[in-house]
Amino acid sequence: MASSHLYNLPEDAVWFITGSSSGMGLRLAQQIASHPTHRLVATARDSSRLSGLLPESERVHIVELDVTSDSAIDAAVDSALSKFGRIDVMVNNAGYGLMGDTESALQPDGQAKARKQVETNLWGTTRLTIHAVRIFRDENPKSGQQGGVVLNVTSLGGFAGYPGTAFYHAAKFGVEGFTESMSKEVRPDWNIHFCIIEPGGMRSNFATAGSMDRLAPHPAYTAADSPTRILEGYVKDPAMQKTWTPAERVANAVYQVVALAKSKPLPMRLPLTEGAWHVVKNEVAAVDKELEEVKELSLSVEIDDSNKAGHFLTDSW
């Protein structure tokens, strides 16, 4: 299982952040860049968008990165190692939303959009996470302490599903399952830690054209009271967006959870915003309630107490 020990963030820690050109990724990159000793690898699909947003410094390394390209991921990681020799914190933040009626994915254009959503939000994160673990274990000891932290950004949509965003949830649920599983593979002595970041409503461009793609409306769901139409109205409503949390506050909490890990182990999940915390808490309660309701049927499939196939998983973890 993964180490539950504390993590001491190095004074000259190298942060590798994907999706650094906007929203929480940008605010976190700016916070790291303003630190007197930390070092930053800031990546964006179009690195020119970072022009003027981060200071010119030997401690700031800007890299172009399309997380849907395996070769681009490998090159970005190599560039970071060539520049700084190590990575201490990997922040997988790059991603975008896909909203619309799930049945629309059967159309050729919809299928391509659905696949691209999963390719970006899931596969890019998994490849970079695997790179990070290798670097934390094998490269970091050459220039300081072994180990590091993987922060995989999902959202409350990585824990609870909503109408009209099925492929987004498929990708983000995938990231959470992947992260949990890999965290249990690494040896405790490698000093490798994982945390899933679950932001709620946040003031950024996530709901705009730049970070939100859309499936064509399906004729069966055109009624204004269809759940997807209602959620779309909420996301697009400027009045509702004003109630969302500033991205810099979320970014600061992301920094703090790593900085404070020297005295308190990183949680597996960190919901950020009051709404996200309540969504996760209520989802857990709902699952617990449903488990009690199906308990009799669930246990009825057992042959006897001496032959319970589930013992290994429940007792081992």
Buried (B, 14 or more C-beta within 10 A) or exposed (E): EBBEEBBBBBEBBBBBBBBBBBBBBBBBBBBBBEBEEBBBBBBBBEBEBBEEBBEEEEBBBBBBBBBBBEEBBEBBBEBBBEBBBBBBBBBBBBBBBBBBBBBBBEEEEBEEBBEBBBBBBBBBBBBBBBBBBEBBBEBBBEEBBBBBBBBBBBBBBBBBBBBBBBBBBBBBBBBBEBBBEBBEEBEEEBBBBBBBBBBBBBBBBBBEEBBBBBBEBBEEBEEEEBEBBEBBEEBEEEEEBEEBBEBBBBBBBBBEBBBBBEEEBBEBBBBBBEBBBEBBEEBEEEEEEEEEEEEEEEEEEEEEEEEEEEEEEEEEE
